[in-house]
Amino acid sequence: MNKSIVQLAFALVKAKESPSQTFSYKDKTFTVEQLNNSLKDEVFKLASSYNEFRRNKLDIFELIQQTVDLVLPNRVREAIGKFADVRTFAQGQKPIFNLTKGKSRAKSFVTKVGLSGVYEAFELDRSQIEVPSIAYGGAARLELERFLDGVFDFGEFTDIIIEGLEEKIYVEVQAALITAISSMPAINTYSGGAFDDGEMITIINAMRAYGNIVNIFCTPIFAGTIMPDSGFIGDAEKADVRNQGYVGRFYGANVIILPQSFTDETNATSVFDDSYAFVIPSGNEKIVKVALEGQTIVDDVTNADRSMEFQAYKKMGSAICYYHACGAFTNTAI
């Protein structure tokens, strides 16, 4: 593949992280829009006709694969890296995580053991664990004519692919965390039909045994319910709710928002379940292990109407360690 196209795609990825800035490429300064248009032009050269597309589609797929593999791990780390150890492994390399010994060492862990979403708890009597991975896929529909007309937006398209794979990872991690609740000590969990500040304080205090800094990870909807029974303590909390819709701290714990979105355009199903909040201390080993294995695989399917569906697959797995050092609050009314 032409290295300049790869460099241009990577430059666009970096530029989109700070869209208000300008960026240098080949000793010239570009805005994000200019970089995107330049990449459009380069991709169009690979698919200026149907025959050109058939001749060059493997290069286009490789460009998508390389871009996804560059962006996806960082996006996941930004979203859940405060409590998840996210690592990449080569194809065929065993996803092995070392575990720290000491007072926070786990007695057991939870990991995925089947393709049907079944989780089981296993006794952990060693200082390493292997996180098994399976393939998760995401797809995006694209009309061939958009390639041929030169209006294909590579940046937007790869964003769709990345977001689809990203959501699969978040769903997987949350499912493992929810399953771990049944194995947590009783003091670590609470389930009720409303937010109860006393119960949340109990969980926070339990987590302080494993780290002075405690974080509450939840969606904006759950965060909006976090409030002391006696009302606001001071103007800072009032300002938080006015400016962002929820308090930024509760009883010394940071309220950290998970990146909520919907699984499709109907807005019927959220990626994260709003009824759960996980209380996790900082400073010790991260309780979630996420393994991203091998290269992203991109392939295409041509439908009867000549539209194309690009399918991307990524192998990943997750495990929950130290779940005695993790708390969970379930608000069944949400």
C-alpha positions as CSV (number, residue, x, y, z in Angstrom):
1,M,0.0,0.0,0.0
2,N,1.1,3.6,-0.7
3,K,2.7,4.7,2.6
4,S,1.5,8.3,2.1
5,I,-2.1,7.2,2.3
6,V,-1.4,5.4,5.6
7,Q,0.4,8.5,6.9
8,L,-2.5,10.7,5.8
9,A,-5.1,8.4,7.6
10,F,-3.0,8.4,10.8
11,A,-2.6,12.2,10.6
12,L,-6.4,12.5,10.3
13,V,-6.9,10.3,13.3
14,K,-4.6,12.4,15.4
15,A,-6.1,15.7,14.1
16,K,-9.6,14.6,15.0
17,E,-8.6,14.4,18.6
18,S,-8.0,18.1,18.6
19,P,-10.2,19.4,15.8
20,S,-9.6,23.1,16.5
21,Q,-5.9,22.9,15.8
22,T,-4.0,22.7,12.5
23,F,-1.6,19.8,11.7
24,S,1.5,19.4,9.6
25,Y,1.7,16.8,6.8
26,K,4.5,16.7,4.3
27,D,5.7,20.1,5.5
28,K,2.3,21.7,4.9
29,T,-0.3,22.8,7.4
30,F,-3.8,21.4,7.3
31,T,-7.0,21.7,9.2
32,V,-9.0,18.5,10.0
33,E,-11.4,19.3,7.1
34,Q,-8.5,19.6,4.7
35,L,-6.9,16.4,5.9
36,N,-10.2,14.6,5.5
37,N,-10.7,16.0,2.0
38,S,-7.2,15.0,1.0
39,L,-7.8,11.5,2.2
40,K,-11.1,11.3,0.3
41,D,-9.2,12.2,-2.9
42,E,-6.6,9.5,-2.2
43,V,-9.2,6.9,-1.6
44,F,-11.1,7.9,-4.7
45,K,-8.0,7.2,-6.8
46,L,-8.2,3.6,-5.5
47,A,-11.9,3.4,-6.4
48,S,-12.5,5.7,-9.3
49,S,-14.3,3.0,-11.2
50,Y,-15.7,-0.4,-10.3
51,N,-12.7,-2.2,-11.9
52,E,-10.3,0.1,-9.9
53,F,-12.2,-0.8,-6.7
54,R,-12.0,-4.5,-7.4
55,R,-8.3,-4.1,-8.1
56,N,-7.6,-2.1,-5.0
57,K,-10.1,-3.1,-2.4
58,L,-7.6,-5.1,-0.4
59,D,-5.5,-2.0,0.0
60,I,-8.6,-0.1,1.2
61,F,-9.4,-2.9,3.7
62,E,-5.9,-2.8,4.9
63,L,-6.1,0.9,5.5
64,I,-9.3,0.5,7.5
65,Q,-7.7,-2.3,9.5
66,Q,-4.6,-0.3,10.3
67,T,-6.6,2.7,11.3
68,V,-8.9,0.7,13.6
69,D,-6.0,-1.0,15.3
70,L,-4.4,2.4,15.9
71,V,-7.5,4.0,17.3
72,L,-9.5,1.4,19.1
73,P,-7.2,0.5,22.0
74,N,-6.7,4.2,22.9
75,R,-10.4,4.9,22.7
76,V,-11.2,2.0,25.1
77,R,-8.4,3.1,27.5
78,E,-9.8,6.7,27.5
79,A,-13.3,5.4,28.4
80,I,-12.6,2.6,30.9
81,G,-8.9,2.8,31.6
82,K,-9.4,4.1,35.1
83,F,-10.5,0.6,36.2
84,A,-9.5,-1.6,33.2
85,D,-6.1,-2.8,32.1
86,V,-6.4,-2.8,28.3
87,R,-3.7,-4.5,26.4
88,T,-3.1,-5.6,22.8
89,F,-1.6,-9.0,21.9
90,A,-0.4,-10.4,18.6
91,Q,-2.4,-13.1,16.8
92,G,-1.9,-16.4,18.5
93,Q,-0.1,-14.8,21.5
94,K,-1.6,-16.0,24.8
95,P,-3.3,-13.0,26.5
96,I,-1.5,-13.3,29.9
97,F,-1.9,-10.8,32.7
98,N,0.3,-10.7,35.7
99,L,-1.4,-10.2,39.1
100,T,0.0,-8.4,42.0
101,K,0.3,-10.3,45.2
102,G,-0.6,-8.8,48.6
103,K,-3.7,-7.8,50.5
104,S,-5.6,-7.0,47.3
105,R,-4.8,-10.3,45.6
106,A,-7.9,-12.0,44.3
107,K,-9.2,-15.3,45.6
108,S,-11.1,-15.8,42.3
109,F,-12.0,-14.1,39.1
110,V,-14.8,-14.1,36.6
111,T,-14.1,-14.7,32.9
112,K,-16.0,-15.6,29.7
113,V,-16.1,-19.3,29.0
114,G,-18.5,-19.6,26.1
115,L,-19.8,-17.9,23.0
116,S,-23.3,-17.7,24.4
117,G,-22.5,-15.1,27.1
118,V,-22.2,-17.6,30.0
119,Y,-19.8,-16.5,32.8
120,E,-18.4,-18.6,35.6
121,A,-16.3,-18.0,38.6
122,F,-13.0,-19.8,39.0
123,E,-10.6,-20.2,41.9
124,L,-7.4,-18.3,41.3
125,D,-4.3,-19.8,42.9
126,R,-1.6,-18.4,40.7
127,S,-0.1,-15.0,39.9
128,Q,-1.1,-15.0,36.3
129,I,-4.3,-15.4,34.3
130,E,-5.0,-16.0,30.7
131,V,-8.0,-14.1,29.3
132,P,-9.6,-16.1,26.5
133,S,-10.7,-14.1,23.5
134,I,-13.4,-14.6,20.8
135,A,-14.3,-12.6,17.7
136,Y,-16.7,-9.7,17.9
137,G,-18.0,-8.0,14.8
138,G,-19.4,-4.7,13.7
139,A,-20.7,-3.8,10.2
140,A,-21.4,-0.6,8.2
141,R,-23.5,-0.4,5.1
142,L,-22.1,1.6,2.2
143,E,-23.3,2.1,-1.3
144,L,-20.7,1.4,-4.0
145,E,-21.7,4.6,-5.8
146,R,-20.3,6.6,-2.9
147,F,-16.9,5.2,-3.7
148,L,-17.3,5.8,-7.4
149,D,-18.6,9.3,-7.0
150,G,-15.7,10.3,-4.8
151,V,-17.9,11.3,-1.8
152,F,-16.8,8.4,0.5
153,D,-15.8,9.8,3.9
154,F,-13.1,7.5,5.2
155,G,-12.9,9.2,8.6
156,E,-16.6,8.9,9.2
157,F,-16.7,5.4,7.9
158,T,-13.9,4.2,10.2
159,D,-15.5,6.0,13.1
160,I,-18.7,3.9,12.5
161,I,-16.6,0.7,12.5
162,I,-14.6,1.7,15.6
163,E,-17.7,2.7,17.5
164,G,-19.4,-0.6,16.7
165,L,-16.4,-2.6,18.0
166,E,-16.0,-0.3,21.0
167,E,-19.6,-0.8,22.0
168,K,-19.1,-4.6,21.9
169,I,-16.2,-4.3,24.3
170,Y,-18.2,-2.1,26.7
171,V,-21.1,-4.5,26.7
172,E,-18.8,-7.4,27.3
173,V,-17.0,-5.7,30.3
174,Q,-20.3,-4.6,31.8
175,A,-21.8,-8.1,31.5
176,A,-18.8,-9.5,33.3
177,L,-19.0,-6.8,36.1
178,I,-22.8,-7.5,36.6
179,T,-22.1,-11.3,36.8
180,A,-19.4,-10.6,39.4
181,I,-21.9,-8.9,41.7
182,S,-23.2,-12.3,43.0
183,S,-19.6,-13.1,44.1
184,M,-18.9,-9.8,45.9
185,P,-19.0,-9.6,49.7
186,A,-22.4,-8.5,50.9
187,I,-21.1,-5.2,52.3
188,N,-19.9,-4.4,48.7
189,T,-23.4,-4.4,47.1
190,Y,-26.8,-2.9,47.4
191,S,-30.0,-3.2,45.3
192,G,-33.1,-1.1,45.8
193,G,-35.8,0.9,44.2
194,A,-34.2,4.3,44.8
195,F,-30.8,5.9,45.5
196,D,-29.9,5.5,49.2
197,D,-27.1,7.7,50.3
198,G,-26.4,5.6,53.5
199,E,-26.0,2.4,51.4
200,M,-23.7,4.1,48.9
201,I,-21.6,5.5,51.8
202,T,-21.3,2.0,53.2
203,I,-20.0,0.7,49.9
204,I,-17.6,3.7,49.5
205,N,-16.2,3.1,53.0
206,A,-15.6,-0.6,52.2
207,M,-13.7,0.3,49.1
208,R,-11.5,2.7,51.0
209,A,-9.8,-0.3,52.5
210,Y,-8.2,-0.9,49.0
211,G,-7.4,2.7,48.0
212,N,-7.8,6.2,49.4
213,I,-9.3,7.4,46.1
214,V,-12.6,5.8,45.3
215,N,-14.5,6.3,42.0
216,I,-18.2,5.8,41.2
217,F,-18.5,4.7,37.5
218,C,-22.0,5.1,36.1
219,T,-24.1,6.6,33.3
220,P,-25.4,10.2,33.3
221,I,-28.9,8.9,34.2
222,F,-27.6,7.1,37.3
223,A,-25.4,10.0,38.2
224,G,-28.4,12.3,38.3
225,T,-29.9,10.3,41.2
226,I,-26.8,10.6,43.4
227,M,-27.7,13.1,46.1
228,P,-27.5,13.2,49.9
229,D,-30.8,12.6,51.7
230,S,-30.4,16.0,53.4
231,G,-30.0,17.9,50.1
232,F,-27.0,19.7,48.7
233,I,-24.1,20.3,51.0
234,G,-22.9,23.5,49.4
235,D,-22.7,25.7,46.3
236,A,-20.2,23.4,44.6
237,E,-22.8,20.6,44.3
238,K,-25.4,23.0,43.1
239,A,-23.0,24.3,40.4
240,D,-22.2,20.7,39.3
241,V,-25.9,19.9,38.8
242,R,-26.5,23.2,37.0
243,N,-23.5,22.8,34.7
244,Q,-23.4,19.0,34.1
245,G,-26.5,17.4,35.5
246,Y,-25.0,15.5,38.4
247,V,-22.6,16.0,41.4
248,G,-18.9,15.5,40.6
249,R,-18.2,14.1,44.0
250,F,-20.2,12.2,46.6
251,Y,-18.8,11.5,50.1
252,G,-15.3,11.9,48.9
253,A,-15.8,9.6,45.9
254,N,-15.4,10.9,42.3
255,V,-18.4,10.4,40.0
256,I,-17.0,9.3,36.6
257,I,-19.4,9.1,33.7
258,L,-19.2,6.1,31.3
259,P,-19.6,6.9,27.6
260,Q,-23.3,6.1,27.1
261,S,-24.8,5.7,23.7
262,F,-27.5,3.7,21.9
263,T,-27.0,0.4,20.0
264,D,-28.9,1.7,17.0
265,E,-30.9,4.6,15.6
266,T,-34.1,3.7,17.4
267,N,-32.6,4.8,20.7
268,A,-34.4,1.9,22.3
269,T,-31.4,0.1,23.8
270,S,-28.5,1.7,25.6
271,V,-25.0,0.4,25.5
272,F,-24.6,0.6,29.3
273,D,-27.4,-0.4,31.7
274,D,-28.3,2.8,33.5
275,S,-29.4,1.0,36.7
276,Y,-25.8,0.0,37.7
277,A,-23.0,2.0,39.3
278,F,-19.7,0.3,40.1
279,V,-17.6,1.7,43.0
280,I,-13.9,1.0,42.4
281,P,-10.9,2.2,44.3
282,S,-7.8,3.7,42.5
283,G,-4.2,3.1,43.3
284,N,-4.2,-0.7,43.2
285,E,-4.2,-3.1,40.3
286,K,-7.1,-2.6,37.9
287,I,-9.8,-5.1,38.5
288,V,-10.8,-5.5,34.8
289,K,-8.5,-7.1,32.3
290,V,-9.3,-6.5,28.6
291,A,-7.3,-8.3,25.9
292,L,-7.4,-7.2,22.3
293,E,-5.9,-9.9,20.2
294,G,-4.5,-9.9,16.6
295,Q,-5.3,-7.6,13.7
296,T,-8.8,-6.3,13.0
297,I,-10.2,-8.2,10.0
298,V,-12.3,-6.3,7.4
299,D,-14.3,-8.0,4.6
300,D,-17.1,-7.0,2.4
301,V,-20.5,-8.4,1.3
302,T,-22.3,-7.2,-1.9
303,N,-26.0,-7.1,-1.4
304,A,-28.6,-7.7,-4.1
305,D,-29.1,-3.9,-4.6
306,R,-25.3,-3.5,-5.2
307,S,-24.8,-1.8,-1.8
308,M,-21.9,-3.1,0.2
309,E,-21.7,-4.1,3.8
310,F,-18.3,-3.8,5.3
311,Q,-17.8,-6.2,8.2
312,A,-15.0,-5.7,10.8
313,Y,-14.1,-8.3,13.3
314,K,-11.8,-8.1,16.4
315,K,-10.9,-10.7,18.9
316,M,-11.2,-9.6,22.5
317,G,-11.8,-11.0,26.0
318,S,-12.3,-9.7,29.5
319,A,-11.9,-10.9,33.0
320,I,-12.8,-9.5,36.4
321,C,-10.2,-9.8,39.1
322,Y,-10.2,-8.8,42.8
323,Y,-14.0,-8.5,42.9
324,H,-13.8,-8.3,46.7
325,A,-12.2,-4.9,46.0
326,C,-15.2,-3.7,43.8
327,G,-18.6,-2.5,44.9
328,A,-21.9,-2.3,43.0
329,F,-25.1,-0.3,43.6
330,T,-28.2,-1.3,41.6
331,N,-31.1,1.2,41.3
332,T,-34.0,-1.1,40.1
333,A,-36.2,2.0,39.5
334,I,-34.1,3.2,36.6
